[in-house]
């Protein structure tokens, strides 16, 4: 069972094995520096569908199916899946996964959804509610632009602080039975809602950095650890600008993370050749790099112990238009190699 070591912070007495994971990306992601870590790259932004929203559903369904295949499971062997996305009412997840006929829990943490799902799936697995649970998420550049900013046909200028929503998905399958060589979930920290007062929807990194810094500081304080105790402390999609702010905020609390911090949004694209301004974003940014890159590092022993904290801006376009600031959240998962 999990041991509580602080408010919303816990460690598992019996680690949870991640027995299968998958990551699929779109064409632009396939041209970036992380291309080799995707299981598949799809050049068709519609994924064989007729709308972008349908495309994202198909993307997520294919990613979940691949993760199940790699875990050696049939869909009926999964006790439940926890999934979410950025589209209203998480429709990419619910429409995309309906054909698998699985017990389904729709969740929303904006771009923090992968770490939220992994946390909740781990807790369910640890509780004895079932033997196998999965966490999945996705994002699509075109659905997110229509949802949160402007339709693409509008031709709006992108500011230097703006980030590029990734067309990507990630899925991970968890098991209550230990599996040799599989990465393990060993603990977690549920985030607080934090708000630095940022009102610019094109400056998401600045909005989310305080939540990430707060979650990491709470974890370090509760566990008595520090950044250099880990091979990497990972954030979701703070991007280039938000990553600098994150490290500054942590430093003010006495934690120097500069040498071990890695951000999925900053890693996804090449800023010199891909014109993504401040980097990548979207649920699928952190989800795909966790499942495609970081879990592989743990499997291969390149990394042995990491912290993964996806970051989400909990904004409403309507409230931003009314002058409201952008609250954010970041959930953390501790992951270790099977040694």
N, C-alpha and C positions, 0 to 999 in steps of 0.2 A: 504494500500500500504506500501511498505518497505521504511523506512527512512534511508538515507545514513548518517553515523556518522564518516566516515573516508574513505580513499582510499580502495575500495573493502570490506568495512565493513558496515553492515546494520542491522537494527532491524525491525521486522514486527509490524505494528500497530494492525493487526488482526492475531493472531497466527494460524498456519496451523496444523490441527489435523492429527496424524498418526493413521489410523483406523484399520490397520492390518499389521502384520509383521510375518516373518517366518525365521527359521534357520535350515539348515540340515548339518550334518557333516559326515565325514568318520569314518572308524574303529579306527584309532589312536586317533582322536579327541574324540571319544566315550569312550576311556580308560582314558581320562584326567580329571582334576578337574572340568571342565565346562560341563561335559557330560549331566547333568540333565537339562541344559538350552537349549538343542537342541530339536526341535520338532520331529526330526527323526534322527536316526543314521543308516547309510547304511554300512554293512560289506563288500559288494562287491565293490572293487575299480573301477570296470568297469561299475557299475550302470546298468548292464544288456546290455551294449553295447560291441562293438568289439575293440574299441581303447580308449585310455585315453582322447583324445580330444572330442570324441563323449560322453564319460562318463561325462565330465565336462558340456557339453551342456545339457545333461539329468538332471544333478544335479541342474543346474540353472533353467531349465524349471519347475521342480518339486517344487522348492522353491517358485518361482513366483506364480505358481498355488495355492499353499497352502496359501500364503499371501492373494491372492484374495479371496479364500474361507473364510478365517478368517475375511476379511473385508466385507463379504456378497455381493461381486460383481461378475458379470460375466465378462469375458475378454472384451466383446464389450462395457462395461461401462467405461473402462479405456480410458482416452483421449490420453495418451502416456506413454511409459515406457522408462526410461533412464538406460542403462545397459552397463557394460564393464567387461573385464577380462584381463589376462596377455598374452594370446596366440595371435600370430600375427594377426592383423586386427580384434581383438576382436571376433574371430570366434566362441568361445564357446557361447557367448551371441547371436550372429546373427543366428548361426545354431540351437542353443538350443531353442530360442524363436520364430523361424519362424512359428512353428505350431500353436501358439496362435493367429496369425493374428492380431497383435496390431500395432498401430503407434509406431515406434521404433526410438530412438535416441541412437546411439552407442557412448560411451564416453571412454576416456582413461586417467586415472590419476595414473596408476600403482596401488600400494596398497592403494592409497588415493581415489580410485574410489567410495567407498561407501559414503564418505562425499561429494565428488564432485557431485555425483548423487542426494543426498538428498538436497544439496544446490540448484541445478538447478531445481529439481522437485518442491521445495518450491517456488522458484521465479515464475515458470510457474503457479502454483496453485494460488499464490497471484495476478498474473497479470490479472486473469480472462480468460486466454486462454482455460480453461477447469475446470471441477469440480473434477476430480480424476486423479492423476499421480502416478507413481511408480518409485522407484529406486531399482536396484538390482546389485549384483556382485557375482563373484565366483572365486575360484582358486582350483587347483588340484596339489598335490605334483608331480606327474609324468609328467604332461604337463609342469610345471614350470622348472623342472630339465632339460628336453629336450630343452626347449626354452632358458634358461639363463645360464645353467652350462654344465653338461655332461649327456649323456644318462645313464640311471641307469645301463645298462649292462657294462659300462665302469669301474665301481667299484672304482670311485675316493674317496680319503680320504676327510672327511669333517673337516674343521678347527674349533677350539674352538669358534670362533666368528660367525660361520655360524648359520643360522636359518632354521627351518623346515617349508616349505611351506604347509599351511593347505589345506586339502581337505574339503572344506566347502563352503556354500553359504548363503547369506542373502538377504531378499527382504522386502521392506516397502511400504505401500500404503498410499498416502496422500489425504486428502479431503479438499475442500474449505468450507464445512459445519462443524461447530464445533460438536464434539461428546463428550458427557460427559464421563469422566474417561480416555480419550485417551491422550497419551503424545502429546506435542505440540512443533513445531519448532517455536522459537521466534526470531532467528537472525542467522547471519552467517558472516564468514570472508573468503574471497578468498585469497589463499596463493600466495606468491611470489616464484619464482624458486630460491633456495639457493644452494650453492656449497661450502663445506668445503675443497674440494680438495682430498677427499677419492677416491682411485683408486681400492680398493680391493672389488670385487663383492661378496666376502664372509664376508663382514663386513657392511651389509646394515644398521644396527642400527646406526652406527657412521655417515653414509652418510645422513640419514634422520633426525637425531636429530636437526640439525640447523634449518631446515625448520619448524619443529614443535615448537621449542622455539620461532622462529621469529613470527609465526602466533599467538601464545598465547600472546606474549608480545604486539603485535599490538592490539589484542582484549582488553586486560586489560587496555592499554593506552586510547583507544577510548571510552570504556565504564566506565572507572573510577572504575573498579572492581579489585579484587585480588583473588588468588587461593582459599583462605578459604571462599570466598563468595559462593562457590559451594560444593555440596556433593562429586563430583568427577570431575577431569579434566582428560580426557581420551585421550590416543594416540593409534594409530593403531597397528603397529607392530615394535616398536623400539627394542623389546626384552629386555633381562636383561641388556646387556651392553649399548645399546642405551638409555635405560630409565635413567640410571645413568648420562649419558652425557647430556640428555635433562634437567634434574633437575639442573645440574651444570650450564648450559648455561642460564637457566631462573634465577637462583640465581644471576648471574653476572649482570642481568638487574633489580635486586631488587625484584624478585618474588620468594617466598619460596613455592614450590609446593610439597615438599616431602610427606607431610601427606595426601594429597588428590589426588595425581597422581596415575592413574591406566593404565596399558598398556595391550592391548589385547594379544600381542605376549607373554608377560610374564605370563599372566593368563591361556593361552590355555593348556599348557602341564605341567606335573610334572617333573621338571629338575632332580630329584633324581632317577626316575624310567623309564622315557621315552626316555632318551638319545637324546634330541633335541638340545643339546648344549646351544645356546643363546636364545632359545625360538621359538615361531611361527612367521610366516610371510604369505604374500599372500593376495590378495584382500578379500578372504573369511574369513580371520582371523578377521579383524575388522568388516566386514559386518555381519558375523554370530553372533559375540558377542554383537554387537549393537542390532541386531534384536532378539537375543535369551536371552540375559542377561540384558543389560542396559535399554532397553525399558520396560522390565518387572518390573525392580526396580521402574521406574517412574509410571507405571500402579498401582502397589501395594502400592505406597507411601513410600517405603523404601528409595528412593531418591526423591528429589523434584526439583532439578536444577543441570544440569550437562553440561559440554562442551565436545563435541566429535570431535576429529581432527584425522582422518585417515592420514597416512603418506605414501608417495610414492617415490621410487627411480626411476627416469626417465632415467634409463640406457639403452644403446644399447650394446648388446654383442660385436658387431663389433667395436664400438668406444672404449670400454674398452680394447679390444685386441690391439687397436691402441695407447693405453696409455692415453686416455682421463679420466678425473675424472667423478664422478657420481653426477649429479645434483639431487635435490630432491624437493618435494613440499608437503604442508600440508594444507588442507582446514578444516575450523572449522564450526560446527553447534551448536548453543545453543538450548538445549532441556529442557522443564519443564513439571512437572506433572500438570494435570488439577485440580486446587484447587479452 
